[in-house]
Amino acid sequence: MTMPHITQQPPVHAAVPAAHASVPAFLSGGDFTYRWDPAPVFVRAEGIRLHDDQGRVYLDAEAANGTAGLGFDAALATEAARRVAAVPTLPSFCESALRLRVSRRLADRFEAATGAAGRVAFELGGAQGMELAMRIVAANRGNGPVVTFQGSYHGRSPYTAQLSADARYRELLGSGSLDVVRLPYPDCRRCPHRTASGCNPACAESAIRPGRESVTGVPAAGSPVPLAAFILEPLLNVGGMALPDSDHLRRLVDHFRSLGALIVVDEIFTGMYRTGPEWGFQLHGIEPDIIVASKGLTNGLSAFSCVWAREPLAAPDVFPPGTHSSTYAANPWSLAVVDTVLDRYEAWDDREGAVRALSARLTSMAEALAADHPVIAAVQVVGAVARLELSGPYAPQLRAIATDRAATGKPGLLLASTGMAKDVLALHPPLITTEAELALIHEGLDEVLRTFASRTPAA
């Protein structure tokens, strides 16, 4: 049989740009590890320090993508391995004493924070946790529209990419079929209604238009296809560490709840004391129906997420066994790591006080840097997160200079990428960062900013 002739189309990205020439031949070019050329190859880590295979030292000022609140600590892995030695793995459909213990501990923590009874379920990374949360939403509210913010980020899987704001996350997959309505960017520094006193009546009115005016795309109360969920981050991570105004956020929560929506809080980045209290929603005085937690629960040692749902949203008669499953979602290793990490936090005397002290030091550092470097237009510190707003889209250049500093014999700096906000440089070091270590970060940033100014006079 003669096969039809097929014309081969050139790939979208036919060649590796020169700036990424060091991507190994056996690795996908889409691996974002290789945004630097060459990429450091790390061989050891402890505290807030990483060491590469050339003997260079780096200070991690972004806590391993926001996961390592307790720093790089091999003792956590050693203790977790001991706890899981008797049952190192288990079929996914089997129960274990370890899973019951960790489930109870997490459910108790969420109940203490919310004042409400609820149930927990487990998944792997943050995107998977968001998908599990939305399954619970669908089981209770159907597949109606969901509301998120411009600037939001909830993952890059085919499903969660539809919830995340940046269109580039959906370029290769299309937009899917999820009906998503995006509210204006909740960043008071960029709000078109901004006044010196913060949120104003015009901004407040804009918050409740969705659901009252059909042009917004949000169905009104009583619609045949009702609003399913309002999904929010207490602090927009990839959106530039934007902190929504608490009054504004509470108005939105109350409004969308009145339309029947479930309130889903994405605590993947903000959980485990990153913003001060244990959970970011506590900053705003809102009451979630569903909470998705992930990164800090394992201190970055394992992929794990926990979804808490207010009773009876995940009760067996609503969300019966088999509604959701994942082979590795509750694997013993991840559960042992969570068990160990929770012990470490509970044994940390005055952990919230320690975060407040780190916050005060970050504030002093950020303000001093702003006073010395005109490229920093404004600063804001929320718990253990410092946002340096720049006068232009210079964050990628500054991060590169900070990393390359290691080649000079001085500690390199690993700084956070805020993705959608290239005019924001973010710092969120491990919560255990000492005053002396923060002084080293300050010294390094000062030099990075001076180097940048010498190369970019117009900035």
N, C-alpha and C positions, 0 to 999 in steps of 0.2 A: 504494500500500500504506500502510495506517495504521500509524504507528510506535507502539510501546507507550509509555505514559507512564512517565517515570522521575522519581522524587522526588529532587531534589538535596539531599544531606546537607551541613550546614554543615561547613567545614573544621575540623580539630582546633584550629588556631590561627587564629581568624577575624580577629583584629585585632593590629596591632603594638602592644605595650605602650608606654606613654608614655616609659619609660626608653630605648626604642630607636627613638624617633621620627625619628632622623636617618638611618636606613637608606635609601639611595637607592631610588627607585621602580623602577629597572631591576635591582636586586640582590635575590637571595633573602634572606628573613629569617633563613635558617639559617646565613648567613655569620657566623662567630664573631668576625670583625673588629669587629663592631659591638656588642660587649658594653659599650663605653663610649659615652657620649653627651655631646658629639660625639666621634667617633673621630679621632685625629690623622691627618693626611694627610702622609706623609713624602716629602721631595723630594731629600734628600741624606744620605749616610752615610759615615763614615770612622772607623777605629779602633774605639772602643766607643760612638761618638756618632751619633745620628740627629738630623736637622733637619726640622721640619715646615714647611708652607707659610705659617705665621704667623711664622716666624723663631725658633721656640722650640727648645730643645735638650733632648735626652733621653739619659741614660746607659743603655746596654743591659746590665742585670745578669743576663740570661738567654740571651745569645749567640744571638739569632735562633732561638728554639725549640731551643737546644742544637746548632745546626748550625755556627755561626761561631766555631770555636775560634781561628781566626787573625784574628778581627775582620772589620770591613767593609773590604775591601782591593780596590780596583779593579785593581791590578796583576795580581791572579790572573786576572781576566777578560781583560785585555789579552794576557797571555802565553798563555792557553788559546786565544784567538782566533788568535794567530799559529801555534800548533801545528796547528790544524785548517784553516788557510786552503786547503791543497792539496786536501783532501777534506772539504768542509764537511758533507756528508751522504752517506748510503750506504744502499742497500737492506738490509733487516734480515737477509737470508740471505747476505750477502757478508762475507767476512773482510777484515781490514785489519791493517797493521803496527801501527797504534796500539792496536787491541784486543788483539793478541797481547802487545804490550809491557806494557800496563796489567794484563792478566790474569796475566802472569808475575810482575810486581812484587807484586800482591796475594797471589797464591798463595805466594810466597816469605815474605811477612810473616806469613801465617797459619801456615805451616809452622814458622817460627822461634818463634812463640808457643806452638804446640801440640806441637812435636816430631814431627809426623806429616805424611806426604804427603797431599795432597788436591787437589781441583779446585774452580774457581770458576765461577759463573754470575751473570748480571747481570739486574737488573730496574729499575723506576723507584723509587717511594717505599718507605718502610718496610713498609707493609701488603702491597704487591706482593712485596717480598722475603720476608715471612713466608709468603705463599701459595706462592711458589716453593720455599721450604724444606719446606713440608708436602707438596708434590708429590714431592720427593725422599724424604721419610719414607714416603709411600704406596707409592712404587715399591719400597721395601725392606722395609717392615713391614706393608703393607696399610692398611686404613682403620679400625683398631681405636681404642679410646679414647685420649685424650691427657690428660695431667695438667698443670695450671697452678696458679698461686697465686691465692688471693683477693687483690685489689688489683693484679693484673697488668694490663698494657695492651700489646696487640700490634697495634692498628690498628682502623679503623672500617669497613672494607669488609664486604660481606655475609658473607664467610668469616671474616676476622680478628676481627670484632665478637663472634663466638662464643667466641673465645679470650680476649678482654678481659673483665675482671671486671664492670664496671659495666653493669647491666641496661639503662640508658638508651641504650646504643649499639645495642641490638637492638629497641627499642620499635617502630620503624616497619617492621621487616623480619621480625619473628618470631625464633624461636630457631634455626631451621635444623635440620640433621640431624646435626651433628657431636657426638660423644659426648665431653663435656668433664667431667673430675673436678677440682674445685678444692680444693687444700690450704689449711689455715688460713693466714691472713695472716702472712708471715714477718717481722714487726716485733716485735723483742724488747721494745719499749716498750709494746706493746699485747697481748702474749701472755698468755693466762690462766694459763700455767705459770711466769710470770716470777718470778725470784728475784734477789737482789742480785748473785749470781755469774753471772748470764746463763742460758744454756740448762741445763736440769736433766734428770734421768732421765725424768720424766713427759713432757716435751717430746720427748725423744729417742724414747721409745716410740711417741708419737703419729705420729712421722714415718714409721714403718715399718708401721703398721697397714694402709694401702692395699696391696692385693695379698695380704694375709694373711687379712683378714676381708671377706667378701663385701658387708657392709653399706656399705663405703666406695665401692663402684662400680668399683674397679680390679680387672681380672681377674688371677688368680694365674698363676704360671708354668705353661705347658703348656695354657692355655685355648685353645679353638677360635678365639676372636677375641682375640688377644694385645694387650697394651698397645703402642701405636705409638710414643709420644714423651712425654718430659718436657720442657716448655718453660719456661724461666726467664729472668728479667732479673737480672744481677748486682747491680743497684740498682733498686728499683721506682720508676720516674720518676713517672708519674701517680698511683701509689699512695702518694705522700707522701715520696719519696726514702728509702724504707725499705731499710736494708742488712741482708740476711739474715745470720744467724750462719754463719760459714764452716764450722764443724764440722757444724752442722745441715744445711747445704746439701750438704756432701760425703756425709753419711749418705743423704740423699735420692737423690743422683745414683747412688751405689753400689747402693742398694736397687732403684731403678727400672731401672737397667741390668741387674740380675740377673733382672728380669722380662722382659727383651728389648727394653725401650724405647730409642730413640735419644735422646740428650741434645742438645736444640736450645737454643742460647744467643742471646737477643735482645740484640745489642750496638748497636741502632739509636741509642740515646741515650748509652750508656756507652763506646762505642768512641772511638778516636783521643785517648787520654790524658785523657779527662774525669774519670775516677776515680783518676788517678795513672799506672798502667801503660798501655800502649797499648790493652789490652782489659780490660774489667771482670772477665772470668772469671779473670784472673790474680790478682785479689785473693783468690780463694777456693781456689786450688789444685785446680780441677776440670778434667776433660778433655772438651771438647765433641766431639760427633760432627758437628754442623752449627752454623755461626755465621752470623748475619745482621747485616751492617753497613750503615750508610747515612749518616746525617746529616753526620758530620764528614768523610766522604770527599770531598765537593765543597765544603765550607765554606759550604753553603747556596746555591751558585750554580746548581745544577741538581738535578733529581730523579734520584736514582740509588741503587741498593742492590746489594750484592754478597753472594752466598751462597757460603760455603765448606763443602764436604762432605768428610769424611775418606774417603780411598780405601778401598774401591771404590764408595762409595755413589752417586756421580754418574758412574761410568764408563760408556762408551757401551753396553756390553752390559746394563747395569741401567737406565740413563736415556738411551735412544737419541735421536739427533737428531730433532727434531719433537715430543718429549714436552712441551715447553714452548716458547712463542714469544711475543714482544711486539715490535711494530714499533719502538718507541723505546728498548728496554731497553739497547742497546749503541750508542746514537747517538754519532757522533764528538765532538760538543760535550761531552757529559758525560764521555766518556773523556779528552778533552783537559784538562778541569777536574781530574779525579782525578789525572792525570799531573802536572799543575802543583802541586796541593796536596801530593802525596807528595814532590815535589822540595823544597817549602818546609819540610816537617817534617824531611826528612833533612838539610837545610842548617842547621837550628836546633840549634846546639850545646847540649848538655845540656838537651834539651827536658823530660825527666822531672824534672831538677833545678829547672827553671823552674816546673813545675807544683807541685812540693813547696813552693817558696817562696811561690807564690800560695796554696796550701793553708794554710800557716802564717799568712799574713796574714788569710785568711778566718776562721781559727780565732780569732785575736786579736780581730777585729772582732765575730764572733758572740758571743763570751764577754763582750765589753764591752757590747754591746747588751743581752744577757740580764741583766747586773748592774744596768743602768740602767732596764730596763723590765719590770715584773712580768708583763706579758702574754706574755712569752717564757718558757715553762715549762722548756724544755730545748733544747740545741743539739747538733748533730753535724755534723762536716765529713768528707767522703770525697773525697780528691783536690781537685778544683776545684768541688765541690758543697757548699754549706752548707745545712743543714736547720735552720730555726727552728721548733720545735714551740710552738704557741700554746696559751693556756689555754682557747680556744674556737674556733668556726668563723669566725675573723675575717680569713682570708687575702684573700677577695674585696674587703672594705672597704679593707684596707691597700694592695692593688694599685691600687685606684681613687684613693686619696689620693696615692699615689706618682706616678701618671701625671698627675694634675691639678696637681701641684706646678709643672709647666712654665708654667702660666698665671700664676704669681706672679713670673716672671722668673728663677726658679732652675731648674737642670736637673731635668727630670722623670726618673723612674726606671721602667724597664720590668722588672718582676719576674715570676718564673716562676709559672705556674699548675700546681698539682699535681692538679687535676681532682677525684679521689676523696677527697682529704684536705684539707678546707677549714680544718683546724687546723694546716696546715703552710705556712709561707712559705719558698720555695726561692730560692737564689741560685746561679747557675752562669754567671758572666760569661765573656767570651772569655778564652782562656788567655794572651793577650798583654796583659791588663789590668795597668797599672803600679801601683806602690805609691801614687803620687799620685792616680791615678784611683780606686783602691779607697778612698782616704781621702775622696774626694768622695761615693762611694756610701755610705760609713759616715755621713758628715754628713747626707746626704739621708735615710737610713733613720731616723736618730735623730730628725730633725724629723717624719717621717711618723708614727713611733710616738708622739711627744708630741701631735701633732694628733689622732691616733686616741684617745688617752687622754682628751683634753679633750672629745671628742664622745661617748665611751662610758665614763663613769665606772665602770659596773658591771664592766667587763672587768678 
